[in-house]
Amino acid sequence: MEHKRRCRELIESTAAFQTSFLKRAITAKKAAAKIAKTTTTKRPRARYGLGPDAAFTLSM
């Protein structure tokens, strides 16, 4: 039980982050549509982002 007391803040902040992340995520249907479109484009870019979270992981 001691570990729960020590890690409580970390666990709660991680859960809050995941919850807010999932609220902004795009649906699988939207992701599939974007993937289909980008795979058939004549001049594709090197990288594509699929959702608003992509700005954190890709420099475009």
N, C-alpha and C positions, 0 to 999 in steps of 0.2 A: 504493500500500500504506500510505502514511502516514495517509491518511484512515481506513482500517480501524482502525489503532491508536488514533487520536484518538477515534473514534466507537464503539469496542467496547462500552464500558459502556452507552451509550445504546441501542445495537442490542440488546444482551442483555436489558436491563430492559424494553424495548418488546416483545420476543418473549415474555418471561416474563409480562408483563401480558396480552397477547393469549391466551396459552395458558390462563391462569387464568380469563379472561373467558369463553372458549369452554366451559370445563368447567361453568360455571354457567348457560349459555344454555339456554333452553327449546327444545324441538323444534318444527319447523314444524307438526306435527300439533296440538300443544298451543296454539300461537299461533293457528292457524286456528280451533280450537274456541272460544277466548276471543273472537276477533274476531266469529265468527258469533253468539255469545251476546250480546255487547254491541251489535251492530247490530240486534238484534230486541227489546231491552229497552224497556219502556214509557217509562221516565224515565232516559235515559242521562246519565251524568256527562260533563263537558266533556273529561276526559282519563282514559286508562286506561294502566296499565303492563303490559307483557307478560312481564316476567321480573324476577329479583332486581336486575338492573342498572338497572332503571327508577327506582329510588329515587335514583340519582345524577343523573338527568337531569330528573325530574319532581318538583315539589313538590305533594304530594297532600294 
